[in-house]
Amino acid sequence: MQLLASGQLDEARIYLEELLRQDPENPDLLYNLGLCYVDLGQLDKGRELLHRCLELAPGHSHACVALALGYLRAGDLPRAREYTMQALAADPRNPVALKNLGAILGKEGDSLRALYYLRRSYEIDPLDPQTV
């Protein structure tokens, strides 16, 4: 987790893959490795792992956020919105999901609704530089 937090994604990926080989049904490992792949730009692999995570833990809001990010980076706004909404259904105060929904709505040209969700995210996490 320290490697992920410090941005050492390739090294973190190696450890996470080994841990997942030992415990292939662990939703948190699937989530972390899936997000790692999304951050590395390997979107298909990341989304595959995140889908597996959601099969095992359907209410895993962080996996929904990560999956939405994978679709957003691929330019698939409808799927990004779908998984962001799933994340908010599981955790309505998830500031990352709120921020991402604001970004999606902004890309779709719905500025007023985008601002609403960005403000909600800011109220929860006023120190997040991307939301600010």
N, C-alpha and C positions, 0 to 999 in steps of 0.2 A: 504494500500500500504506500510505503514511503517512496518507492521508485516511481509509482504513478503520480503521486503528489508533486514530486520534484521534476516531472517531465521526462524521466528516463524510460520512455515507453518501450523501446526495443528490449531493454533488460527486464522490465516488468513483465512483458509478454512471455519471455522464456520461463520465468518462475510461475506465472499463471497457467501456462500450458501444462507444465509438469504437475501442478496442483490439480488441474482439471483431469488429467489422466488418472490420478489417484482417487478422485471423487467426481465422476462425470455427471452426476445428477445434482450438483450443488448450485442453486440459483445465483448465489452471490458471486461465485467464481465465474459462472457464465456471464453475468452482468459485467463484472470488472474486465474480463478478457474481451467481451464484445465491445465495450466502450473503448478499450485500448486499441482494438483494430479500427474502430471508427475514427479515433484520433490520429491513427497512423495513415488514414486515407484508404484503408482496405475495407471499403464500405460493405461489399457483399459478404465477406467473412464475418464482419462485425454484426451485421443484421441477422445472419444465420444464427449466431450464438445468442443474440438477444431474443430472437423468436423462441429458441429452445428454453431460455430462462423464463419467458412468459408462459410457455406450456406448463412448466413446473410450478410457477408462482404467478398466477394471472394478475394479482393485485400489486405486483412489484412496480411501484410508480417510477423509481429511478430507471428501471429497464425500459419502461415506456418512454421516458424522456430521452434516453440514449438512442432508442430505436427511432424516435422522431427526428433526432439530430442526424442520424444516418440517412434518413430519407430527405431531410432538408438539404443536406450537403450534396445529395444526388439530384436535387432540383425537383423532387416529387412533393410538391406542396400539399396535395390532398392527403397523401399517406402521412406526411409529417403532422398535419393537423389532426388526423385520426388518432395517432398515438399520443399526441400532446393532450387531447381531450381525455383519453383513457388515463393518462397520468393524473390529470386534474380530478377525474372521477374518483380515483383512489386516494388522492391527497389534494384537496382544493386549495391548500395554502403552500403548495410547492412553488417556491419563488422561481426556480429555473423553468418549470413548465409554464408559469405565467409569463415570464420574460420571452420564452420561445414562441408562445402563442401570439404575443404582441409583435414579434418579428415576422411571423408567418402572415398575420393580418396586414402588416405594413407592406410586405412583398405583394400581397394580393390587392393593395390599394385601398384598404379599409382603415384609414388613418385614425379615425375617432375611436374605433374599437381597439385598435392597436395601442393607442395611448392609454385607454382604460386598463388594459392588462399590464402594460408596463408600469403604470402607477401602482397597481395592486402588488406587483413584484417589488417595487421600490419600497412600499410600506412595510413589507416583510423583511427585506434585505437592503437597507439604504446604502450599504457600503459596497455593493456589487458594482464595479466600474462599468460593465457592459450595460447594465440597466440604467445607470446614471447617464 
